[in-house]
Structures are given as structure tokens and as C-alpha cells.
Amino acid sequence: MSFRAAFIGWLAALLLGLASFVALAQRGPGAKRNAVPSRGVTPAKDAIFARKILMNTIAENMDEIETMLAPGGKFEVAEGREHADLISVMLMAFPHMFPPNTNQWRQGAERDAALDTYASPDVWENFPDFYARANAMSKVALEAAKAPTFKEYKAKIAELRTGCDACHALYMKIDK
């Protein structure tokens, strides 16, 4: 089994486990043990929490890459390729974590940064664009992981950063 396939399996199991844990914790001690969401719909808070974990993991991998590429950083080829490959896999999964019931951002609402969404309603209004951007950046990250030279790797990572920043500018709300 390839590292990529193993990671996808591990990531799916982790997200499922986290969603189950959060759902159990939210039900409280007196709730029925066998209570599950109806019709297989993931509760919005669980989906939001899972995508925050995924995005934070993407960011951590990107930070590791950018630290290696910064002046004075030490680039390790295998590690750089692994981080880029992981980002590619996670970006393939990312847009699937935006079911319609998670469209909950409201101007001026009090938010818990750890649990509440900062996804703009534009995600759902322009979902084909959002999906295409995640898919395109997944491909760029994979191209970086497979880049034959350091120069090409660095160029793909710069393209990935630009693409991520552009998507955030369009689809992420920030409280002011």
C-alpha cells in the first residue's frame, strides 16, 4: 500500500473518529448512546470542526515547507515532497466538508474561533468555483511533490501559496 493510500485511510478514520467524539460530547451524559444523526447527515458543528482541523493541518504542512524554503532554512527533499503530497490529499477532501447545513456565517454574530465557521456564504453560492480552486491547488501541490528540481518545487509552492491566499480572500470571512 502506498503512503498516499495509507494516509487517506488514516485521515478518513481520524475525521470520522473526531466527528463521533464531538457528537458524543455535545449530547451530554444523559443522552441515549445509540442516538445518531438522522438520514446520515453530519451535524453542522461536527463538519465545521472537522474542516477546521483539516485546514489547520494543511496550514501546518505549508508552514513547514515555507520554513524550509525561507532564507537560512534547510530544505530536505523527502520531507518537502511529503508535506506537498499531504497537502494535495487534504485539498482533495476539503471541499467535501462544506455541506449546505454549514452555511452559518452571519455578520456581527458572536463566534467561537475554534468551533464556529468563518466560511463566507459565497462558498455555497459559487461552489463550482470553490471546488475547482481546491482541486486545482491539490494538483499544484502534487506537482510540487513530484517536481524534478528544487527550482520547480519552489515555483509550485509559490503558486500554491498564491492560490490558497486567493481562495481565502474570496471565501473566508474575517471579523473586524
Secondary structure, DSSP 8 states (H G I E B T S, - for coil): --HHHHHHHHHHHHHHHHHHHHHHHHH-TTS-TT---GGG---HHHHHHHHHHHHHHHHHHHHHHHHHHSTT----HHHHHHHHHHHHHHHHHGGGG--GGG----TT----TTTS--B-THHHHTHHHHHHHHHHHHHHHHHHHT-SSHHHHHHHHHHHHHHHHHHHHHHB----
